[in-house]
Amino acid sequence: MDGCVAPIITAAPAIIRERGQREVFCGLTGIVWLHRRIQDAFFLVVGSRTCAHLIQSAAGVMIFAEPRFATAIIEERDLAGRADLDDELDRVVGQLLARRPDIKLLFLVGSCPSEVIKFDLSRAAARLDSRANGSVRILSYSGSGIETTFTEGEDACLTALVPSLAASDQAQLVVVGALADAVEDQFQRLFVEIGLDRVAFLPARRAGAMPQIGRGTKFILAQPFLAATARALEERGAARIDAPFPLGIEGTSLWFEAAASAFGIGPDVVAQAIAVPAKRGREAVAKVAAALVGKSVFFFPDSQLEIPLARFLARECGMRLTEVGTPFLHRDLMARELSLLPPATQLAEGQDVERQLDRCEAAKPDLVVCGLGLANPLEAMGIATKWSIELVFTPTQGFEQAADLANLFARPLGRRAMVKV
């Protein structure tokens, strides 16, 4: 915990692989942070009233706000086949664009109703895009809970975006993954300090500022759940930079080192550039970690952030890992993270929720990271919980946010201690 870069451990942890009932939000939830990120984009869900209620509740939008997402609701007559879904969608999109001429990028997002699954949304998007004559770009992707977990919604969105990006073979670094504006600004300043001045972000804040992609592009992932996006970029000729993820002081330091190394910049230059924010972040984390040292934590699979978070909690906060579950284990993307985990770490890929609940109850951890649906039963058992969805909604990447990240785990333990008193 004293240094930001510790020796790499190479022992391979054991893995439990499960394919049973799972508890997780669908990919539509990703709209909640994506619509804040791309400021002139609009997300139109083709789905049911349930989809509309889910997005509205997750976003917490006030009744007099005008958000940049909506649901084209499939009514009973549509499900009965008495209406042409193409005509209905054309009408809704036409009304939307007439009312909101500021929209420059429109995503049609598929959901779970059978009529939507059978509907060729990509063909509809291509037809509507051709009619728009460049005034707005119209793309589609699936956020269906049958096909996606909640962070896979962002992966599907960015994968749909990649083919539309302009081509360029100019040398550049592209940071991939939706980040809070404040985090992007911090990263951009540090890249300049390091000597990297051609850095773009995907997604960009505005549709017209999306990066160009080609053989000169090297990209580094800021989020661990973007496997399909990474493949799409590689198909365009871009090369992925292998790195841990920028969570905590150690992860962020290694992330910047990997990006700089890919462009021939040595670790001494990086160390000098990041010295002040890394020191400030390390001191702030240490104050919070005092409440976490020696406590045990159990991760249910939910966001694909679990492995980087477990690495941060074990190595920088002194927590004990009882089990680290993740919906999918992408070994290529997680290679550096896996090498940094304690060698005895129990990993679980996929989920059989009843079996995992049994293992959790037997382990009696101090803290469980899980979805909202599991939190109340675990709290009733006397176990403190942290909602995994909050770890995606909250800015957690980088040096300045590392103590905030640690505090997200410390707070539920503090609340549990007060309850016991």
C-alpha positions in Angstrom: 0.0 0.0 0.0 3.0 2.3 0.4 4.1 2.4 -3.2 2.0 2.9 -6.4 3.8 0.2 -8.4 4.2 -3.2 -6.6 5.9 -6.4 -8.0 3.7 -8.3 -10.4 2.4 -11.7 -9.2 2.1 -14.4 -11.9 0.3 -17.3 -10.2 -3.0 -18.1 -12.0 -6.0 -18.0 -9.7 -8.6 -20.8 -9.7 -11.8 -20.1 -11.7 -15.4 -21.2 -11.0 -17.4 -21.2 -14.2 -21.2 -21.0 -13.8 -24.0 -20.8 -16.3 -27.2 -20.5 -14.2 -29.7 -17.8 -13.2 -28.2 -14.4 -13.1 -29.2 -11.1 -11.5 -28.2 -8.1 -13.6 -29.6 -5.0 -15.3 -29.9 -4.9 -19.1 -27.8 -2.9 -21.5 -30.4 -0.1 -21.7 -29.0 1.2 -18.4 -25.8 2.4 -20.2 -27.9 5.2 -21.8 -27.9 6.9 -18.4 -24.2 7.8 -18.7 -23.8 7.7 -22.4 -26.4 10.5 -23.0 -24.5 12.7 -20.6 -21.2 12.0 -22.3 -22.2 12.7 -26.0 -23.8 16.0 -25.6 -25.6 16.2 -29.0 -26.7 12.6 -29.2 -30.1 11.2 -28.6 -31.0 7.6 -27.6 -34.4 6.3 -28.8 -35.3 3.0 -27.2 -37.6 0.8 -29.3 -39.4 -1.1 -26.6 -42.2 -1.3 -24.0 -43.4 0.9 -21.2 -41.3 -1.2 -18.9 -38.2 0.0 -20.8 -39.3 3.6 -20.4 -39.9 3.2 -16.7 -36.5 1.6 -16.2 -34.5 4.4 -18.0 -36.6 7.1 -16.3 -36.0 5.6 -12.8 -32.3 4.9 -13.4 -31.7 8.4 -14.6 -33.7 10.1 -12.0 -34.9 12.7 -14.5 -37.2 15.5 -13.1 -40.6 15.8 -14.7 -39.8 19.2 -16.2 -36.4 18.2 -17.6 -36.0 17.5 -21.3 -33.5 14.5 -21.4 -31.8 13.2 -24.6 -33.4 9.8 -24.4 -36.9 8.4 -24.9 -38.8 5.3 -25.7 -40.7 4.5 -28.9 -43.3 2.4 -27.1 -44.6 -0.7 -28.8 -48.3 -0.7 -28.3 -50.8 -3.6 -28.4 -51.7 -3.0 -32.0 -48.1 -3.2 -33.0 -47.7 -6.5 -31.1 -50.8 -7.8 -32.8 -49.3 -7.0 -36.2 -52.0 -4.4 -37.1 -49.3 -1.7 -37.6 -46.2 -1.6 -39.7 -43.3 -1.1 -37.4 -41.2 0.6 -40.1 -43.9 3.2 -40.6 -44.4 3.7 -36.9 -40.7 4.2 -36.3 -40.3 6.5 -39.3 -43.2 8.6 -37.8 -41.7 8.8 -34.3 -38.2 9.6 -35.6 -39.6 12.3 -37.9 -41.4 13.9 -35.0 -38.3 13.7 -32.8 -35.9 15.3 -35.3 -38.5 18.1 -36.1 -38.8 18.9 -32.4 -35.0 18.5 -31.6 -33.0 19.9 -34.6 -29.9 20.1 -32.3 -29.6 16.3 -32.4 -26.5 15.3 -34.5 -26.3 11.6 -33.6 -29.3 9.4 -33.1 -29.1 5.9 -31.7 -32.0 3.5 -32.2 -31.7 1.1 -29.3 -33.3 -2.4 -29.4 -34.9 -4.0 -26.4 -36.6 -7.3 -25.3 -40.2 -7.5 -26.7 -40.4 -10.3 -29.3 -41.6 -7.9 -32.0 -38.5 -5.7 -31.5 -36.1 -8.6 -31.6 -37.7 -9.7 -34.9 -37.5 -6.2 -36.2 -34.4 -5.4 -38.3 -33.4 -2.2 -36.5 -30.1 -1.9 -38.3 -31.9 -1.8 -41.7 -34.3 0.8 -40.3 -31.4 2.9 -39.1 -29.6 2.7 -42.5 -32.8 3.7 -44.3 -33.5 6.7 -41.9 -29.8 7.7 -42.1 -29.9 7.8 -45.9 -33.0 10.1 -45.7 -31.3 12.4 -43.3 -28.8 13.6 -45.9 -26.0 14.2 -43.4 -28.0 16.5 -41.1 -27.9 13.8 -38.4 -26.2 10.4 -38.2 -28.5 7.5 -37.3 -27.1 4.3 -35.9 -28.5 1.3 -34.0 -27.5 -1.2 -31.4 -29.1 -3.7 -29.0 -29.6 -3.0 -25.3 -31.8 -6.0 -24.8 -31.4 -7.8 -21.5 -31.5 -11.1 -23.4 -28.3 -10.1 -25.3 -26.6 -7.6 -22.9 -25.7 -7.0 -19.3 -25.8 -3.4 -18.2 -22.2 -2.3 -19.1 -22.4 -4.2 -22.4 -24.8 -1.5 -23.5 -21.9 0.9 -23.8 -19.8 -1.7 -25.6 -22.7 -2.3 -28.1 -23.1 1.5 -28.6 -19.4 2.2 -29.3 -19.1 -0.9 -31.5 -22.0 0.5 -33.6 -20.2 3.9 -33.7 -16.7 2.6 -34.9 -17.7 1.9 -38.6 -19.0 5.4 -38.9 -15.7 7.0 -37.8 -13.6 8.7 -40.5 -10.3 7.1 -41.6 -6.8 8.4 -40.9 -3.4 6.7 -40.6 -1.9 9.6 -38.7 -0.2 8.6 -35.4 -2.4 9.2 -32.4 -3.5 7.8 -29.1 -7.3 7.2 -28.6 -8.6 6.6 -25.1 -11.7 4.3 -25.3 -14.5 4.3 -22.8 -17.0 6.9 -21.6 -15.5 9.1 -18.9 -16.8 12.0 -16.9 -15.7 15.4 -18.4 -13.6 16.2 -15.3 -11.7 12.9 -15.6 -11.1 13.5 -19.4 -9.7 17.0 -18.6 -7.4 15.6 -16.0 -6.1 12.8 -18.3 -5.7 15.3 -21.2 -3.5 17.6 -19.0 -1.3 14.7 -17.9 -0.9 13.4 -21.4 0.4 16.8 -22.4 2.8 16.8 -19.5 4.1 13.4 -20.6 4.6 14.6 -24.1 1.6 13.1 -25.9 -0.3 15.9 -27.6 -2.2 13.9 -30.2 -4.8 12.3 -27.9 -8.5 11.8 -28.7 -11.3 10.2 -26.7 -14.0 7.8 -27.8 -16.8 8.7 -27.3 -16.1 12.4 -27.7 -18.3 15.0 -26.1 -19.9 15.9 -29.4 -20.7 13.9 -32.5 -18.5 16.1 -34.8 -15.4 15.6 -32.6 -15.2 11.8 -32.8 -11.7 10.5 -33.5 -10.5 9.3 -36.9 -9.2 5.7 -36.9 -6.6 3.9 -39.0 -3.2 2.1 -39.0 -1.5 4.9 -37.1 -4.0 4.7 -34.2 -3.0 3.1 -30.9 -5.8 2.9 -28.4 -6.0 2.2 -24.7 -9.2 1.1 -22.8 -10.4 3.2 -19.9 -13.2 0.7 -19.2 -12.8 -3.1 -18.9 -16.1 -4.0 -20.6 -15.3 -3.0 -24.2 -14.2 -6.2 -25.8 -16.4 -5.9 -28.9 -15.3 -2.2 -29.3 -11.7 -3.3 -29.1 -12.2 -5.9 -31.9 -14.0 -3.3 -34.1 -11.1 -0.9 -33.7 -8.6 -3.6 -34.5 -10.5 -4.4 -37.6 -10.0 -0.8 -38.7 -6.3 -1.2 -38.3 -5.8 0.3 -34.8 -3.6 -1.4 -32.2 -4.6 -2.0 -28.6 -2.2 -1.0 -25.8 -2.2 -3.6 -23.1 -2.5 -2.1 -19.7 -4.2 -2.3 -16.3 -7.2 0.0 -15.9 -7.0 3.5 -14.4 -8.6 2.7 -11.1 -6.5 3.6 -8.0 -3.0 5.1 -7.9 -1.3 1.9 -9.0 -3.6 1.2 -11.9 -3.6 4.8 -13.1 0.2 5.0 -13.0 0.6 1.7 -14.9 -2.0 2.9 -17.4 -0.2 6.1 -18.2 3.2 4.2 -18.4 1.7 1.8 -20.9 0.3 4.6 -23.1 3.6 6.5 -23.0 5.7 3.4 -23.7 3.7 2.7 -26.9 4.9 6.0 -28.2 8.6 5.6 -27.1 8.3 7.6 -23.9 10.1 6.1 -20.9 8.8 5.6 -17.3 11.0 8.3 -15.9 9.2 10.9 -17.9 5.9 9.6 -16.8 6.9 9.4 -13.2 7.9 13.0 -13.2 4.7 14.1 -14.9 2.4 12.3 -12.6 4.3 12.7 -9.4 2.2 15.4 -7.8 -1.3 14.0 -8.5 -0.1 10.5 -7.7 1.3 11.6 -4.3 -1.8 13.6 -3.5 -4.0 10.7 -4.4 -1.9 8.2 -2.5 -2.2 10.2 0.7 -5.9 10.6 0.3 -6.5 6.9 -0.3 -4.4 6.0 2.8 -6.8 8.0 5.0 -9.8 6.1 3.7 -8.0 2.8 3.5 -7.6 2.8 7.3 -11.3 1.7 7.6 -10.8 -1.0 5.0 -7.6 -2.8 6.0 -8.2 -6.4 7.0 -11.9 -6.4 6.0 -13.1 -9.0 3.5 -15.0 -8.4 0.3 -17.1 -10.6 -2.0 -18.0 -9.6 -5.5 -21.1 -10.8 -7.3 -20.8 -10.6 -11.1 -22.4 -7.5 -12.6 -20.3 -4.8 -14.3 -17.0 -6.4 -15.5 -15.3 -3.9 -13.3 -14.9 -6.5 -10.6 -11.3 -7.6 -11.3 -9.7 -4.1 -11.5 -11.7 -3.1 -8.4 -10.6 -6.2 -6.5 -7.0 -5.5 -7.4 -7.3 -1.9 -6.1 -9.0 -3.0 -2.8 -6.4 -5.8 -2.2 -3.2 -3.9 -3.1 -4.0 -0.3 -2.1 -6.6 -0.7 0.6 -5.5 -3.9 2.3 -8.8 -5.8 1.9 -9.1 -9.6 1.7 -10.7 -11.0 -1.4 -13.1 -13.9 -0.6 -14.5 -14.3 -4.2 -14.3 -12.1 -7.3 -17.2 -12.8 -9.7 -17.4 -11.3 -13.1 -20.0 -11.8 -15.9 -17.4 -12.5 -18.5 -13.6 -13.0 -18.1 -11.8 -11.6 -21.2 -8.3 -13.0 -20.6 -6.6 -10.7 -23.2 -8.1 -7.5 -21.8 -7.6 -8.7 -18.2 -4.1 -10.2 -18.5 -2.3 -7.4 -16.6 -5.0 -7.1 -14.0 -5.0 -10.9 -13.3 -1.2 -10.8 -12.9 -1.7 -8.2 -10.1 -4.2 -10.2 -8.1 -3.1 -12.1 -4.9 -2.3 -15.6 -6.1 -5.0 -17.3 -4.0 -7.8 -15.2 -5.3 -11.0 -17.1 -6.1 -12.4 -16.0 -9.4 -15.9 -16.9 -10.7 -17.1 -16.3 -14.3 -20.8 -16.1 -15.0 -23.4 -16.7 -12.4 -25.6 -19.3 -10.7 -27.1 -16.9 -8.2 -28.3 -19.5 -5.7 -24.9 -21.2 -5.5 -23.1 -18.0 -5.3 -25.4 -16.8 -2.5 -24.6 -20.0 -0.6 -20.8 -19.4 -1.0 -21.3 -15.8 0.1 -23.2 -16.8 3.2 -20.6 -19.4 4.1 -17.7 -16.9 3.6 -19.4 -14.3 5.9 -17.6 -11.3 4.2 -17.6 -7.9 5.8 -18.7 -6.3 2.5 -20.5 -7.6 -0.7 -20.5 -5.8 -4.0 -23.7 -6.7 -5.9 -26.7 -5.6 -7.9 -29.7 -3.9 -6.3 -31.8 -7.0 -6.4 -29.4 -8.9 -4.0 -28.6 -6.1 -1.6 -31.6 -6.3 0.7 -31.5 -10.0 1.4 -27.7 -9.7 2.1 -28.3 -6.7 4.4 -30.9 -8.8 6.2 -28.2 -11.4 6.8 -26.1 -8.6 8.5 -23.7 -8.1 5.6 -22.9 -4.6 4.4 -23.4 -4.1 0.6 -22.3 -1.8 -2.1 -24.4 -1.4 -5.3 -22.2 -2.2 -8.2 -24.2 0.1 -10.5 -23.0 3.1 -8.4 -19.4 2.2 -9.3 -20.2 2.9 -13.0 -22.3 6.0 -12.5 -19.6 7.7 -10.3 -16.4 9.2 -11.7 -13.8 6.8 -10.3 -10.9 6.7 -12.8 -7.6 8.6 -12.2 -5.5 9.9 -9.3 -7.9 12.6 -8.2 -10.8 10.2 -7.9 -9.0 7.3 -6.2 -9.9 8.3 -2.6 -13.6 8.8 -3.8 -13.4 5.2 -5.1 -12.1 3.9 -1.8 -14.7 5.8 0.1 -17.5 4.1 -1.9 -16.5 0.9 -0.2 -15.8 2.4 3.2 -19.2 4.1 3.6 -21.3 1.0 3.7 -19.0 -0.5 6.4 -19.4 2.7 8.4 -23.2 2.5 8.1 -23.2 -1.1 9.2 -21.0 -0.3 12.2 -23.5 2.5 13.3 -26.4 0.0 12.9 -24.7 -2.5 15.2 -24.1 0.2 17.8 
